[in-house]
Amino acid sequence: MSAPGSQHVRPYLLLTLLCAVLFLPGLASIPPTDRDEARFMQASKQMRESGDWVHMRFQDEPRNKKPVGIYWLQAAAVKIVGADLTTPWPYRLPSVLGAWLAVLFVCRCAQRLFGPAAGLTAGAVLATSFIVVVEAHIAKTDAMLLGTTTLAMTMLAAIYTTKEKPSLATALLFWLGIGLGILIKGPLILLVAGATIAALCIADRNVTWLKALKPGYGIPLTLAVVLPWLIAVSGGGAQSNFVADSISQDLLPKLIGGQESHGAPPGTYIVAALLTAWPWSVLAPFVVIAAWKQRAVPAVRFCLAWLIPAWIVFELVPTKLPHYTMPIYPALALLTAWALSEAKDFQSWVGTRAGVTYRILWACLAVVLGIGILYVTKLYGDGSVLGAGMAAVAAIFAALFALVGFARGGAACATRGLTVAAVLFCVSLTASVLPHLRQLAISPRLAEIIAQHPTTVPVALVGFHEPSAVFLLGTQTILTDAAGAAAHIAATQGAIAAVPDDMLSTVRTALIPTGHTVMQLDELIGYNYSRGDWVHLAVITASTPMGMPP
């Protein structure tokens, strides 16, 4: 016999093991990515270097965009691990933690809404969703925001669906999740929770259940989480206008237009979900149809209220990035678990002519995805194609289950096959493909070259000003032009600069009055994916002028 309570613990243990398999491979071997991750890493590194745990900066520039929560977590993770400040993987640990907590919370939510069997399925669906695996490997706000949002929404689901008076602890956990989410990424969590609450109140024509949220206790708790730092950061200095700057520099530009060339029309997220929700996007249309038919069921209605209103808002906002909709993916995972176990007509819709057509198209896209990974590996990799081959096989495997799994083995068989395919695909990608894309890893290769020519003065960079280079080369790295690089290497013996090959003649000309000449130490060629162009950098120093001692 199993130990008492083991049936309740087992799903969480299994999901923890699944998260370890999905989120840990590649964590230490994927180089820092540009631009957002490297900016977060560098600001967290400067927090450790300066000892200033209130203000965030990138070099000398204040980062008045996101609140301090993720920087605290990243800086604390690096301190606890004790790693060198330029080691990327400790900065990613909060993202792993956030994604793992989201999986456990969605399991608990599914158990409460749809029964014990649904918990493991919902957790597995969320854990294996492509966007969740990707964000768990990136040191940004989004995976931790997913964790705090899922905490708050799990408590909200308990309050909305319970037939008994909810406990004060449940309400306080909801408000704690809201406060932590605000401290991580500002008001986005309020959009998700607020849209859900508004949709439920409108659909039910009832607001009395909101009393169970205990706002008289909860709002002060949220303020207690957020206000101390806001008060501290507003106490003067370059970041005293954090709230105004974050609204004017980050929030409003996203609402008004496509910030940083990330604009896209409504409907973009539906198309993007084919990849971001992969492989479960093969089921998503049928899941939503089945749920809409059963929207009178309180648990299903809650999930739809979590999913649809916020999704519409995200589609209407001009600025779009694939991860923006991730806080509502747990709702899709919950509905998927429900549909697989309880929606009696789900299987029949999958087998209709429209369902078969969609699954064929989805399978074709899965095959294209596998071929695309092979192509990218061949173009930008170091010659190793084993990982890309495994990822391609996994994508084809998923395509086969999408086509024949439902017809031959039913939903349960197809679900197991898709889960296995997702695990194989994601692990191959993060552990074997991404770490070997050497042509894309310009900053790590540049750091390796400069490490062979040790210098005690900052390195000057011309043209290539990506944040990952600042993170790896040091906070004092000089971002300049050709004339500035010439002045730098002429002024200090042993100083190094990295200059685009086509600007070397400009540097040579600028050095003529000083009596120095360019001495090339090395060079590298790579593809800068942030700008979409190839880079040819010459790593140079200045020779000692004639007649001067070395």
Phi, psi and omega per residue, in radians:
M1 nan 2.574 3.105
S2 -1.349 2.698 -3.137
A3 -1.155 2.649 3.104
P4 -0.980 2.307 3.119
G5 1.451 -0.099 -3.090
S6 -1.147 -0.547 3.107
Q7 -1.132 -0.521 3.133
H8 -1.394 -0.546 -3.083
V9 -1.465 -0.549 -3.003
R10 -0.960 -0.805 3.140
P11 -1.021 -0.661 -3.123
Y12 -1.227 -0.628 3.081
L13 -1.177 -0.752 3.124
L14 -1.114 -0.727 -3.140
L15 -1.209 -0.602 3.069
T16 -1.109 -0.734 3.073
L17 -1.098 -0.748 3.116
L18 -1.073 -0.749 3.121
C19 -1.108 -0.682 3.109
A20 -1.089 -0.740 3.126
V21 -1.130 -0.639 -3.064
L22 -1.483 -0.694 -2.936
F23 -1.663 -0.404 -3.041
L24 -1.525 -0.676 3.116
P25 -1.034 2.320 3.129
G26 1.504 -0.164 -3.074
L27 -1.041 -0.677 -3.101
A28 -1.634 -0.281 -3.038
S29 -1.785 -0.312 3.074
I30 -1.316 2.198 -3.117
P31 -1.207 2.856 3.101
P32 -0.994 2.365 -3.084
T33 -1.771 2.572 3.105
D34 -1.763 2.622 -0.038
R35 -1.843 -0.497 -2.984
D36 -1.069 -0.834 -3.090
E37 -1.035 -0.810 -3.102
A38 -1.120 -0.593 3.091
R39 -1.139 -0.762 3.106
F40 -1.116 -0.778 3.135
M41 -1.044 -0.810 -3.100
Q42 -1.132 -0.740 3.117
A43 -1.126 -0.678 3.090
S44 -1.184 -0.660 3.088
K45 -1.095 -0.739 3.123
Q46 -1.162 -0.509 3.065
M47 -1.097 -0.713 3.080
R48 -1.214 -0.740 -3.087
E49 -1.141 -0.709 -3.054
S50 -1.544 -0.386 -3.026
G51 1.318 0.138 3.120
D52 -1.623 1.844 -3.074
W53 -1.700 0.255 -3.138
V54 -1.927 -0.727 -3.049
H55 -1.817 2.561 3.097
M56 -1.973 2.339 -3.139
R57 -2.447 2.627 2.909
F58 -1.994 1.878 -2.919
Q59 0.947 -2.091 -3.111
D60 -1.673 0.029 -3.049
E61 -1.687 2.198 3.059
P62 -1.095 2.474 3.065
R63 -1.809 1.463 -3.114
N64 -1.652 1.024 -3.137
K65 -2.149 -1.079 -3.124
K66 -1.847 2.587 3.106
P67 -1.103 -3.134 -2.904
V68 -1.463 -0.243 -2.959
G69 -0.909 -0.875 -3.067
I70 -1.208 -0.545 3.116
Y71 -1.181 -0.707 3.061
W72 -1.032 -0.826 -3.094
L73 -1.114 -0.749 -3.125
Q74 -1.188 -0.791 3.137
A75 -1.101 -0.685 3.118
A76 -1.159 -0.693 3.135
A77 -1.076 -0.759 3.129
V78 -1.126 -0.697 -3.140
K79 -1.149 -0.747 -3.123
I80 -1.153 -0.756 -3.126
V81 -1.202 -0.592 3.137
G82 1.394 0.356 -3.109
A83 -1.428 2.877 3.023
D84 -1.058 2.552 -3.039
L85 -1.168 -0.279 3.103
T86 -1.736 0.205 3.054
T87 -1.512 2.091 -2.969
P88 -1.225 -0.651 -2.866
W89 -1.120 -0.586 3.118
P90 -1.088 -0.548 3.121
Y91 -1.148 -0.364 -3.099
R92 -1.558 -0.170 -3.096
L93 -1.067 -0.697 3.070
P94 -1.044 -0.579 3.089
S95 -1.168 -0.726 3.065
V96 -1.059 -0.780 3.137
L97 -1.070 -0.797 -3.128
G98 -1.084 -0.777 3.137
A99 -1.143 -0.713 3.130
W100 -1.109 -0.781 3.116
L101 -1.087 -0.678 3.120
A102 -1.067 -0.718 3.126
V103 -1.111 -0.758 3.139
L104 -1.183 -0.710 3.130
F105 -1.150 -0.682 -3.138
V106 -1.215 -0.539 3.028
C107 -1.095 -0.814 3.130
R108 -1.113 -0.704 3.137
C109 -1.112 -0.762 3.133
A110 -1.120 -0.700 3.100
Q111 -1.051 -0.712 -3.129
R112 -1.235 -0.703 -3.042
L113 -1.441 -0.682 -2.940
F114 -2.232 0.073 3.096
G115 1.824 2.839 -3.033
P116 -1.004 -0.671 -3.054
A117 -1.157 -0.494 -3.077
A118 -1.296 -0.374 -3.065
G119 -1.077 -0.849 -3.111
L120 -1.122 -0.697 -3.140
T121 -1.131 -0.833 -3.125
A122 -1.076 -0.751 3.114
G123 -1.095 -0.722 3.136
A124 -1.168 -0.683 3.123
V125 -1.084 -0.810 -3.135
L126 -1.159 -0.761 -3.092
A127 -1.093 -0.632 -3.070
T128 -1.614 -0.016 3.076
S129 -1.150 2.363 -2.977
F130 -0.999 -0.789 -3.067
I131 -1.153 -0.571 3.127
V132 -1.198 -0.747 3.112
V133 -1.098 -0.742 -3.138
V134 -1.102 -0.860 -3.080
E135 -1.193 -0.447 3.064
A136 -1.175 -0.329 3.137
H137 -1.710 0.066 -3.043
I138 -2.116 2.320 -3.087
A139 -1.444 1.307 3.095
K140 -2.326 -2.935 -3.082
T141 -1.463 -0.366 -2.780
D142 -1.243 -0.677 3.131
A143 -1.196 -0.686 3.094
M144 -1.214 -0.629 3.040
L145 -1.078 -0.669 3.071
L146 -1.030 -0.739 3.125
G147 -1.127 -0.806 -3.121
T148 -1.202 -0.655 3.113
T149 -1.128 -0.744 -3.122
T150 -1.179 -0.612 3.025
L151 -1.039 -0.915 -3.100
A152 -1.082 -0.746 -3.080
M153 -1.269 -0.515 3.049
T154 -1.124 -0.731 3.087
M155 -1.183 -0.682 3.110
L156 -1.110 -0.682 3.093
A157 -1.094 -0.710 3.117
A158 -1.106 -0.718 -3.139
I159 -1.171 -0.713 -3.069
Y160 -1.268 -0.655 -2.986
T161 -1.717 -0.222 -3.074
T162 -1.226 2.514 3.102
K163 -1.577 -0.220 3.108
E164 -1.858 2.972 3.124
K165 -1.186 2.079 -3.131
P166 -1.098 2.656 -3.131
S167 -1.339 2.764 3.070
L168 -1.111 -0.600 -3.141
A169 -1.065 -0.697 3.128
T170 -1.079 -0.797 3.125
A171 -1.115 -0.722 -3.124
L172 -1.166 -0.628 3.086
L173 -1.144 -0.620 3.053
F174 -1.042 -0.889 -3.111
W175 -1.196 -0.538 3.053
L176 -1.121 -0.772 3.089
G177 -1.045 -0.708 3.104
I178 -1.083 -0.820 -3.133
G179 -1.077 -0.777 3.132
L180 -1.140 -0.679 3.107
G181 -1.103 -0.702 3.089
I182 -1.116 -0.718 -3.134
L183 -1.180 -0.391 3.119
I184 -1.500 -0.859 -3.022
K185 -2.485 0.516 3.047
G186 1.265 -2.576 -2.935
P187 -1.410 0.084 -3.077
L188 -1.028 -0.683 -3.133
I189 -1.129 -0.519 3.081
L190 -1.167 -0.600 3.078
L191 -1.083 -0.834 -3.091
V192 -1.140 -0.891 -3.117
A193 -1.180 -0.746 -3.116
G194 -1.134 -0.723 3.113
A195 -1.122 -0.661 3.114
T196 -1.134 -0.842 -3.129
I197 -1.077 -0.789 -3.135
A198 -1.075 -0.758 -3.132
A199 -1.114 -0.708 3.134
L200 -1.170 -0.736 3.134
C201 -1.121 -0.693 3.128
I202 -1.199 -0.788 -3.107
A203 -1.151 -0.668 -3.104
D204 -1.509 -0.281 -2.992
R205 0.918 0.786 -3.034
N206 -2.678 2.235 3.110
V207 -2.091 0.027 -3.053
T208 -1.134 -0.480 -3.104
W209 -1.192 -0.291 -3.141
L210 -1.151 -0.350 3.097
K211 -1.052 -0.526 -3.122
A212 -1.192 -0.238 3.085
L213 -1.263 -0.232 3.106
K214 0.907 0.954 -3.088
P215 -1.053 -0.462 3.119
G216 -1.092 -0.529 3.053
Y217 -1.632 -0.669 -2.984
G218 -1.282 -0.756 -3.116
I219 -1.076 -0.776 3.053
P220 -1.033 -0.601 3.110
L221 -1.137 -0.782 3.102
T222 -1.044 -0.772 3.131
L223 -1.132 -0.604 3.124
A224 -1.159 -0.509 3.093
V225 -1.312 -0.695 -2.951
V226 -1.642 -0.727 -2.947
L227 -1.138 -0.663 -3.094
P228 -0.959 -0.790 3.125
W229 -1.205 -0.720 3.133
L230 -1.047 -0.675 3.102
I231 -1.167 -0.741 -3.127
A232 -1.139 -0.745 -3.089
V233 -1.281 -0.316 3.138
S234 -1.625 0.172 -3.048
G235 -1.457 0.189 3.124
G236 2.119 2.905 -3.134
G237 1.633 -2.988 -3.006
A238 -1.161 -0.398 -3.072
Q239 -1.920 0.380 -3.134
S240 -1.203 -0.347 3.103
N241 -1.795 0.670 -3.041
F242 -0.989 -0.856 -3.071
V243 -1.068 -0.845 -3.139
A244 -1.100 -0.728 -3.126
D245 -1.188 -0.711 -3.121
S246 -1.138 -0.596 3.094
I247 -1.258 -0.803 -3.054
S248 -1.342 -0.554 -3.046
Q249 -1.703 -0.357 -3.049
D250 -2.140 -0.955 -3.023
L251 -1.262 -0.961 -3.066
L252 -1.080 -0.738 3.099
P253 -1.023 -0.573 3.109
K254 -1.255 -0.581 -3.129
L255 -1.367 -0.538 -3.053
I256 -1.503 -0.700 -3.093
G257 -2.733 3.134 -3.117
G258 -1.304 1.761 -3.090
Q259 -1.226 2.368 3.079
E260 0.941 0.747 3.081
S261 1.087 0.472 3.140
H262 -1.856 0.455 3.104
G263 -1.357 2.586 3.114
A264 -2.803 2.709 -3.076
P265 -1.371 2.858 3.023
P266 -0.983 2.534 -3.070
G267 1.708 -0.203 -3.111
T268 -1.059 -0.716 -3.078
Y269 -1.206 -0.524 3.084
I270 -1.130 -0.763 3.102
V271 -1.172 -0.760 -3.120
A272 -1.102 -0.490 -3.119
A273 -1.093 -0.376 3.052
L274 -0.983 -0.587 3.095
L275 -1.725 -0.808 -3.048
T276 -1.106 -0.591 3.116
A277 -1.701 0.231 -3.121
W278 -1.091 2.419 0.028
P279 -1.580 0.024 -3.015
W280 -1.343 -0.108 3.035
S281 -1.112 -0.329 3.084
V282 -1.168 -0.429 -3.128
L283 -1.749 -0.279 -2.940
A284 -0.964 -0.816 -3.132
P285 -1.057 -0.713 -3.117
F286 -1.224 -0.608 3.103
V287 -1.114 -0.820 -3.110
V288 -1.148 -0.701 3.104
I289 -1.084 -0.823 -3.141
A290 -1.080 -0.714 -3.135
A291 -1.172 -0.708 -3.132
W292 -1.101 -0.626 3.099
K293 -1.115 -0.491 -3.087
Q294 -1.939 0.485 -3.046
R295 -1.160 -0.232 3.088
A296 -1.287 -0.327 3.101
V297 -1.273 2.159 -3.035
P298 -0.934 -0.760 -3.104
A299 -1.132 -0.730 3.111
V300 -1.180 -0.712 3.130
R301 -1.065 -0.711 3.120
F302 -1.047 -0.798 -3.114
C303 -1.120 -0.700 3.096
L304 -1.135 -0.674 3.108
A305 -1.165 -0.544 3.059
W306 -1.240 -0.676 -2.991
L307 -1.453 -0.922 -2.873
I308 -1.361 -0.909 -3.071
P309 -1.045 -0.800 3.137
A310 -1.137 -0.646 3.111
W311 -1.061 -0.758 3.124
I312 -1.055 -0.753 3.119
V313 -1.073 -0.797 3.122
F314 -1.048 -0.674 3.126
E315 -1.159 -0.565 -3.100
L316 -1.403 -0.424 3.116
V317 -1.230 2.241 -3.048
P318 -1.070 -0.732 -3.121
T319 -1.325 2.228 -3.089
K320 -2.363 2.296 2.971
L321 -2.338 2.597 -2.999
P322 -0.968 -0.584 -3.037
H323 -1.459 -0.129 -3.070
Y324 -1.052 -0.620 -3.089
T325 -1.484 0.004 -3.040
M326 -1.027 -0.586 3.124
P327 -1.089 -0.240 3.090
I328 -1.821 0.031 3.089
Y329 -1.172 -0.531 3.048
P330 -1.005 -0.591 3.099
A331 -1.107 -0.692 3.099
L332 -1.166 -0.645 3.084
A333 -1.125 -0.726 3.110
L334 -1.088 -0.797 -3.127
L335 -1.179 -0.600 3.086
T336 -1.112 -0.787 3.103
A337 -1.074 -0.745 3.109
W338 -1.088 -0.817 -3.090
A339 -1.109 -0.692 -3.117
L340 -1.182 -0.478 -3.048
S341 -1.839 -0.474 -2.964
E342 -2.200 -0.408 -3.079
A343 -1.358 1.810 -3.026
K344 -1.157 -0.539 -3.114
D345 -1.629 0.069 -3.138
F346 -1.045 -0.840 -3.109
Q347 -1.080 -0.653 -3.113
S348 -1.184 -0.652 3.104
W349 -1.171 -0.627 3.102
V350 -1.082 -0.552 -3.085
G351 -1.600 0.010 3.099
T352 -1.216 2.929 3.139
R353 -1.033 -0.760 3.105
A354 -1.118 -0.680 3.122
G355 -1.125 -0.746 3.119
V356 -1.127 -0.728 3.131
T357 -1.057 -0.801 3.128
Y358 -1.086 -0.739 -3.127
R359 -1.153 -0.581 3.084
I360 -1.155 -0.790 3.107
L361 -1.096 -0.726 3.121
W362 -1.092 -0.734 3.129
A363 -1.093 -0.676 3.100
C364 -1.106 -0.727 3.105
L365 -1.121 -0.657 3.111
A366 -1.101 -0.715 3.107
V367 -1.145 -0.735 3.093
V368 -1.064 -0.677 3.094
L369 -1.038 -0.807 3.126
G370 -1.094 -0.761 3.121
I371 -1.142 -0.673 3.130
G372 -1.069 -0.685 3.117
I373 -1.142 -0.696 3.068
L374 -1.078 -0.721 -3.120
Y375 -1.154 -0.812 -3.137
V376 -1.084 -0.697 3.126
T377 -1.125 -0.714 3.122
K378 -1.151 -0.652 -3.060
L379 -1.353 -0.721 -3.001
Y380 -2.031 -0.044 -3.050
G381 -1.499 -3.118 -3.112
D382 -1.731 0.253 3.112
G383 1.844 -0.267 3.119
S384 -1.471 2.097 -3.093
V385 -2.052 0.092 -3.104
L386 -1.075 -0.853 -3.136
G387 -1.080 -0.730 3.119
A388 -1.125 -0.651 3.093
G389 -1.113 -0.713 3.109
M390 -1.146 -0.704 3.106
A391 -1.116 -0.702 3.117
A392 -1.127 -0.720 3.096
V393 -1.081 -0.721 3.123
A394 -1.106 -0.709 3.126
A395 -1.129 -0.721 3.109
I396 -1.171 -0.668 3.089
F397 -1.038 -0.777 3.097
A398 -1.097 -0.681 3.119
A399 -1.087 -0.713 3.134
L400 -1.134 -0.714 3.120
F401 -1.194 -0.590 3.084
A402 -1.129 -0.588 -3.090
L403 -1.441 -0.836 -2.981
V404 -2.014 -0.252 -3.057
G405 -1.088 -0.743 -3.117
F406 -1.194 -0.670 -3.097
A407 -1.243 -0.652 -3.050
R408 -1.556 -0.806 -3.005
G409 -2.044 -0.023 -3.141
G410 1.420 -3.081 -3.048
A411 -1.114 -0.680 -3.101
A412 -1.099 -0.788 -3.141
C413 -1.126 -0.793 -3.134
A414 -1.100 -0.662 -3.132
T415 -1.125 -0.775 3.104
R416 -1.082 -0.741 -3.141
G417 -1.121 -0.737 3.118
L418 -1.145 -0.640 3.113
T419 -1.113 -0.823 3.122
V420 -1.073 -0.756 3.133
A421 -1.093 -0.722 -3.136
A422 -1.112 -0.752 3.137
V423 -1.097 -0.849 -3.130
L424 -1.078 -0.738 -3.119
F425 -1.124 -0.890 -3.058
C426 -1.167 -0.730 3.135
V427 -1.158 -0.717 3.099
S428 -1.070 -0.725 -3.099
L429 -1.159 -0.859 -3.038
T430 -1.369 -0.583 -3.068
A431 -1.546 -0.531 -2.971
S432 -2.145 -0.422 -3.083
V433 -1.651 -1.058 -3.042
L434 -1.038 -0.700 -3.139
P435 -1.163 -0.297 -3.063
H436 -1.797 0.137 3.093
L437 -1.465 1.246 -2.997
R438 -1.134 -0.553 -3.139
Q439 -1.147 -0.396 3.119
L440 -1.560 -0.274 -3.050
A441 -1.621 1.134 -3.082
I442 -1.190 -0.840 -3.087
S443 -1.080 -0.820 3.092
P444 -1.048 -0.684 3.129
R445 -1.177 -0.672 3.092
L446 -1.120 -0.723 3.109
A447 -1.110 -0.649 3.104
E448 -1.113 -0.733 3.137
I449 -1.118 -0.826 -3.092
I450 -1.163 -0.546 3.096
A451 -1.103 -0.403 3.104
Q452 -1.383 -0.186 3.131
H453 -2.279 1.235 -3.007
P454 -0.962 2.418 3.106
T455 -2.473 2.607 -3.108
T456 -1.674 -0.020 -3.115
V457 -1.959 2.751 -3.122
P458 -1.059 2.660 3.070
V459 -1.523 2.461 3.080
A460 -1.738 2.331 3.134
L461 -2.042 2.320 3.112
V462 -2.054 2.212 3.084
G463 1.413 -0.920 -3.137
F464 -1.557 1.636 -3.054
H465 -1.976 0.574 -3.076
E466 -1.238 2.522 -3.116
P467 -1.038 -0.533 -3.138
S468 -1.096 -0.560 3.110
A469 -1.196 -0.705 3.091
V470 -1.109 -0.738 -3.138
F471 -1.057 -0.772 -3.050
L472 -1.437 -0.559 -3.069
L473 -1.604 -0.347 3.090
G474 2.209 2.629 -3.086
T475 -1.069 -0.525 -3.099
Q476 -1.476 0.095 3.104
T477 -0.899 2.381 -3.056
I478 -1.694 2.100 3.074
L479 -1.732 1.928 -2.944
T480 -2.523 -2.944 3.074
D481 -1.942 -3.046 -3.064
A482 -1.084 -0.742 3.133
A483 -1.119 -0.704 3.109
G484 -1.134 -0.674 3.108
A485 -1.143 -0.697 3.113
A486 -1.097 -0.775 3.131
A487 -1.109 -0.643 -3.103
H488 -1.180 -0.841 -3.075
I489 -1.307 -0.371 3.084
A490 -1.369 -0.521 -3.022
A491 -1.353 -0.541 -3.031
T492 -2.282 2.174 3.121
Q493 -1.106 2.314 3.120
G494 1.530 -0.041 3.103
A495 -1.162 2.567 -3.051
I496 -2.142 2.552 3.041
A497 -2.370 2.619 3.019
A498 -1.981 2.078 -2.977
V499 -2.254 2.391 3.025
P500 -0.965 2.468 -3.053
D501 -0.972 -0.631 -3.097
D502 -1.352 -0.029 3.087
M503 -1.873 0.046 -3.113
L504 -1.081 -0.663 -3.127
S505 -1.110 -0.627 3.100
T506 -1.136 -0.711 3.112
V507 -1.138 -0.740 3.129
R508 -1.058 -0.763 3.139
T509 -1.096 -0.731 -3.131
A510 -1.169 -0.414 -3.127
L511 -1.470 -0.276 -3.038
I512 -0.971 -0.826 -3.125
P513 -1.097 -0.387 -3.106
T514 -1.519 -0.206 -3.098
G515 1.478 -0.006 3.124
H516 -1.551 2.825 2.991
T517 -2.272 2.795 -3.130
V518 -1.347 2.295 3.007
M519 -2.025 1.990 -3.104
Q520 -1.487 2.182 -3.130
L521 -1.596 -0.630 -3.103
D522 -2.966 -3.137 3.079
E523 -2.654 2.815 3.044
L524 -2.615 2.630 3.101
I525 -2.176 2.303 3.128
G526 -2.753 3.021 -3.121
Y527 -1.859 2.088 3.122
N528 -1.530 1.712 -3.059
Y529 -1.204 -0.351 3.111
S530 -1.214 -0.571 -3.134
R531 -1.853 -0.246 3.124
G532 1.304 0.641 3.099
D533 -2.597 2.830 3.108
W534 -1.416 2.574 -3.096
V535 -2.167 2.310 3.047
H536 -2.143 1.804 -3.059
L537 -1.832 2.373 2.990
A538 -1.824 2.232 3.093
V539 -1.650 2.056 -2.963
I540 -2.280 2.834 2.924
T541 -2.423 3.141 3.138
A542 -1.886 2.350 3.075
S543 -1.276 2.763 3.123
T544 -1.284 2.293 3.141
P545 -1.049 2.654 3.116
M546 -1.045 2.386 3.090
G547 1.523 -0.058 3.133
M548 -1.878 2.522 3.123
P549 -1.174 2.535 3.136
P550 -1.196 nan nan
